[in-house]
Amino acid sequence: MHTINEASEIFRQLAEGLGRSGRSDFYTTLVEQLAQLLGIDHALIAAVTEPHMATTLAVWSNNHHQENVAYPLIGTPCETVLGREPCLYACDVQARFPKDELLSQLGAESYMGLPLFSSDGSAIGILAVLSNKPMQLDGLENEILRIVAAQAGAELGRCQAEQALRQSEELARESERRLNTLLNHLPGMAYRCLNDQHWTMQLVSQGAEALTGYHPDELQDNRLISFASLIHEADQDRVHLAAQQAIQQRQPYRVVYRLRHRDGSYRWMWEQGQAVIDDDGHVAYLEGFISDVTDQHESQRVQDAVVQVASTVTSRVGDDYFHQLIITLATLLEADAGFIALLDQPVPQLLGASNKINAVLPATAAQTVSLVTNGQLIDNQTFMLQGTPAERVVFEGESVVQSGHAFTLPGTSLSTQAWIGRRLDNAKGDAIGVMMVFYQTPLTTNAFATSVLRILSTGAAGELERRRDHRHIHRLAYTDNTTGLPNRARFMELLASMGKEAASQDDSLSLLLLDIRRFKEVNDLHGHEVGDQLLATVAERLRQASLSKSAVARLSGDEFTILLPNIEDVRLQEVVFQLCEVIRRPIQLGHRVFNLDVSIGVASYPSDVSEAGELFNAASIALHHAKRRDNSVCPYTQAMRQTLERRQWMTERLHQAIIEGRLQLYFQPQFSLASKTLTGAEALCRWFDPEWGWVSPSEFIPLAEERGLIRMLGDWVLEEAARQLSVWQASNMPLPGRLSINISAQQFADPQLTAHVAKLTACVPPGSIALELTESDFMRDPDQAVTITQAMRQAGYALFIDDFGTGYSSLSYLRRFAADALKIDISFVRDMLDNHHDRAIVQTIIAMADTLDMKTLAEGVESPAQADLLAQMGCSEAQGYWFGRPLPADEFASMWLTP
């Protein structure tokens, strides 16, 4: 068990390792430090790269870093971990996974693995620690592993998100490259349309407005006007005929015609396109490009300008991209100033295109990401949108004012009279920013400038959206996606900062750790979508119920935490009571109403702990006690830590006792109720500790099950019981009948249990052993139970169903279990003389066993009246104090086996 100072030092070292997030050596440093902190031989972090495959990100083995490897997950303990809760194999891990070459290479005896989750809850990797000897982790070490797993998952998720973003950027650059190819034919319009009489446009590029005067939205689906109606009447038939002939011949069509502009003028167009044929051989749609050939000189000028800008900004990223873009643009367009600004909120496409200047925008302010006046960059400014040219650009998409509207640029004294602006849209078409140039004197022409802005707005919008994505990724790394609350990583930072502040100002700091009771049942019954809605509702209630300076976070699953600075004890109790009340208020989702309950662990600094950094551990201990008791709120006390320490000490001492063979087997006789002769015995484990004396099986056996020692304990009992049987047989004192040995639920979960038992009891015939399994263990997985019990029967072992009547099993499964006997639980035998209900249950069990050709064996028989009544009912055998108490092997043999 670690001391408080040791725990503090461990968390300090852990914080230093976790603080390397974002650095290239994050994983290598983390596994090395984790191995040193936990004192284990091997540690690794791996990412799931494809189904059933993982690639290590860092491997630490025997005090050295190892080369990263890719390995299949099938047949490894990592496969059992992925997507599940933490998984511990305390010993014999190679025997359990003989096909795992990595385990063999490392020489690992034990294994502890935790899944790494991304922010959306999907499993993306594995954290594993391995030891060359049996492993047992205490509460602090488990907490360290959970923290490291959470941070490693967040780091892996962040890296994957960055990789996805880089790929997105590469695709965007490729898209821009293709766009630059298209720019060689600009000014012009790319389109996709139906092959009907209206040439109904489905997709229209931004070049449509320069060619026709109509916004692409107005042309799409003939919302305002059809494209075919703009073609000069004298050219319509010719153009239609030429296009249809080319389509029939599966050839591209090329036509030249006159097109009516929105201002009433006609301009000559050159169009090239082709039909896209579907799988049935029909024309799905037409794709093509239209360019204005009226003024080749202007077209060439625009192309040269775009190429110049593109060549200037191609290698730039981030703020440097925007700076170089606006400087080059202002120079080319001979503007006095210009800026690119980011809106504080995206503006939906339909609202932005409404042209209602007096409408209310979701965005109320904008911040420049690059601002230039007279060729010089100045500091970025935040300004209100209302009444500014930027607001007009958002509404109109593209805005040109040639003269007369004075506007002073934010943060400058520069007054302008004219401007040209272009709205910057994200991939969904929502406005996220504006790009504008300004003039101090009136404009005489704007066609060239608007064409250039229109072309360059795509790249600027893409870079602006990536800038938003970077911020979004940062939020994802520190925000829980389901509830919007700070996540575990952010909570640890808040705890450190608020704890430091409390210590420096001699203030208090309280930590509440909340766990929604039986929340897993909601997820299992109603699905994760309903569970997420409930968590979001709980989070909002916690946020509203908390004090103004408090911090609320979601740690994982159904666990929340609240930090409350400088709060008095009375007020703290009021807050805790209020939180319980708000969580217990019914939550209605659709037609269902959910009533939740909560367990809360409470710890305060400095009254409960001497260091604020110990608050989380103390609150975790308090929460552990709250969940084990009916009381939903549990303040931390030192006694709780002592209780956990005793359990930890007991775990360590029990582990050592098993390894050193310091346990004992006692044997209780079993008798035939008809003949009153010895028919067998039951092996019972006993533990005498030199310091604590006799430790009750009701204490150390459940502890062994909880702490992962039950398999090791069960193996010792099987092997020792078989050895004792062999000794009695060699001494001419064979045990009549069979020796009953209990099998735990964890042992019974092993599909290879029959072979494992045979190996441990090889020194005696299988027919001399009866394996006892509780009814509840059978019913955890009835189909697997049927398979295992049948295999055991075939191997020659007898099978007893223990504690029968305390669980639930159907007759159909009971018949298939192939058991030899039902053991009637002591709880029914104890009161059956006075309680007719218990007597009826015992009679029913005996009748059921007779029907299924099974024996019955009653436990806890302590009086001749009980024995007589059981015999009258037809019970086959019995054991209990009336027949004989459990005795050590020599005393048992002396009393019952001596000829």
CORNOR-V156849 format. One line per field, one symbol per residue. ss: DSSP state (H for helix, E for strand, L for the rest). burial: + if it has 9 or more other C-alpha atoms within 8 Angstrom, else -. A space follows every 10 residues. Layout:
ss->???
burial->???
This chain:
ss->LLLHHHHHHH HHHHHHHHLL LLLLLHHHHH HHHHHHHHLL LEEEEEEEEE LLEEEEEEEE ELLEEELLLE EELLLLHHHH HLLLLLEEEL LLHHHHLLLL HHHHHHLLLE EEEEEEELLL LLEEEEEEEE ELLLLLLLHH HHHHHHHHHH HHHHHHHHHH HHHHHHHHHH HHHHHHHHHH HHHLLLLEEE EEELLLLLLL EEEELLHHHH HHLLLHHHHE LLLLLLLHHH ELHHHHHHHH HHHHHHHHLL LLEEEEEEEE LLLLLEEEEE EEEEEEELLL LLEEEEEEEE EELLLHHHHH HHHHHHHHHH HHHLLLLHHH HHHHHHHHHH HHLLLLEEEE EEEEEEELHH HHLLLLLLLL LLLLEEEEEE EEELLEEELL LEEELLLLHH HHHHHHLEEE ELLLLLEELL LLLLEELEEE EEEEELLLLL EEEEEEEEEL LLLLLLHHHH HHHHHHHHHH HHHHHHHHHH HHHHHHHHEL LLLLLELHHH HHHHHHHHHH HHHHLLLLEE EEEEEELLHH HHHHHHLHHH HHHHHHHHHH HHHHHLLLLL EEEEEELLEE EEEEELLLHH HHHHHHHHHH HHHHLLEEEL LEEELLLEEE EEEEELLLEL LHHHHHHHHH HHHHHHHHLL LLEEELLHHH HHHHHHHHHH HHHHHHHHHH LLEEEEEEEE EELLLLLEEE EEEEEEEEEL LLEEELHHHH HHHHHHLLLH HHHHHHHHHH HHHHHHHHHH LLLLLLLEEE EELLHHHHLL LLHHHHHHHH LLLLLHHHEE EEEEHHHHHH LHHHHHHHHH HHHHHLLEEE EEEELLLLLL HHHHHHLLLL EEEELHHHHL LLLLLHHHHH HHHHHHHHHH HLLLEEEELL LLLHHHHHHH HHHLLLEELL LLLLLLEEHH HHHHHHHLL
burial->------++-+ +-++--++-+ -----+++++ +++++----+ ++++++++-- -+++++++++ +---+--+-- --+-+++++- ++---+++++ ++++--+--+ --++---+++ +++++++++- --++++++++ ++-++----+ ++-+++-+++ ++++++++-- ++------+- -+---+---- --+--+++++ +++++---++ ++++++++++ ++++++-+++ +++--+++-+ ++--++--+- -++--++--- -+++++++++ +-----++++ +++++++--- --++++++++ +++-----+- +++-++--+- -++------- ++++++++++ +---++++++ ++++-++++- +++------- --++++++++ +++-+-+--+ -+--+--+++ ++++++++++ +++---+++- ----++++++ ++++++---+ ++++++++++ -++--+-+++ ++++++++-+ +++++++--- --+--+++++ +-+-++++++ +--+++-+++ +++---++++ +++++++-+- -++--++--+ ++-+++++++ ++--++---+ +++++--+++ +++++++--- -+--++-+++ -+++-++--- --+--+++++ ++++++-++- -+++++-+++ +++++++--- -+++++---+ +--++-++++ ++-++-++-- -++-++++++ +++----+++ ++++++++-- ----+-+--+ +-+++-++++ ++++++++++ ++++++-++- --+++--+++ ++++-+++-- --++--++-+ +--+-+++++ +++++-+++- -+--++-+++ +++---++++ +++++----- --++--++++ ++++++-+++ +++----++- +++-++--++ ---+++++++ ++---+++-+ +---++++++ +++++++++- -++---+--
